[in-house]
Amino acid sequence: MNDQEFLEYIKYDLKRIDSDLKGFLEVYYPMLRTSWNPENESSFITGWILGSKESEYSEGYRKKYGQNWGQEFLFLVHQEIRSKKGILEKEIARYLEEKSSK
């Protein structure tokens, strides 16, 4: 698998980011919230999800190829991950709104 193939894998995986978000919000975030107590929940959740995905892909690449990404590839991966930011922000806002109305 070369960089382009790995990038295609990332694009495919990011299509499922909403299911990652749902699991995070329902299971993991309540535990995190009690210990971190973020001021801006939406920004915290968005940053956590996007950072986790980048870390997951970086570690997967390192394990598969025994090396880190080059700068150019890092930039491409970062662009792909950030392209999901708007979708995440909408879903997170909806979740927080529903949670506060209960």
N, C-alpha and C positions, 0 to 999 in steps of 0.2 A: 504494500500500500504506500503510495507516495503522498506528498502534501495535498495534492488536489483531491485524491480519494478520501483522505482524512477530513478535508474540508467538506466534502459531500456528505460524509457520515455526520458531521456536526450539524449541517443544514437539516438533514433528515431528523436527527435527534431533537433539534430545537422545535420542530413541528409539534412535538409532544410536551412542550414546556408547560402548557396549561395543566396537564395531569400532574407534573412535578409540583406546580404551584398549589394545586388542590391538596395534595398530600402534605406538603409543607405547612399550609395554613391550618389544616385540621389536626395534625399530629404534632409536628415539631415546633411550630411557632409559639403555641401557648407555653411550652416549657422554656423556650428562649426568652420570651417576653418577661417572665418572672425574674430571670436573672439579669437581663440586660436593661429592661425598662426603657425602651427607646422613646425619645421625645417625639419624633416624627415616624410613626409606625409605617406609613406607606414607603417612605424613602429607605427605611431600614430593611423592610421586606424585599423591596426591589433590588437593593444592593446585595443583600444576602443571596438571593436566587441567582442573579447575574454573576456574582463572584464565585458562587459554588459551581456553576456550570463551567466557567473558565478554568477553575481549579481541576474539576473532573476531567476536562478534555486535555489539559496540560499533563496531568498525571498519566492518563491513558496513552498519550503520545510518548511520554518518557519511558513508560514500561514497554511499549511495543518496539520502539526504535532505539532505546538506550541513549537518547539525547534530548535536549530542550529544543523548543521552537526557535527558528531564526526570527529576526526582527520583522521581516516582511510578512511571514506567516502569522506571527503573533498579531500583527495589525489586521490581517484578514479575518482571523478568528474573532478578535475583539469587535470588528464591524458586524459580523454575523450575530454575535450574542447581543450587541446593543440594538440590532434591528428589531428585537423582540421587546424592547423596553416599553414602548407605547402600549402594546397588548397587555403586558404585565401590569402596568400602572392602572389601566382600566379595570382589570380583574381584581386587583388589590383594593382599589377604591370601592368597588361593588361589595367585596367581602367585608371591608371595614364599616361600610354604611349599613349593611345587613346586621352586622354584629352590634353596632351601637343602637340600632332600632329595637333590639330584643330586650 
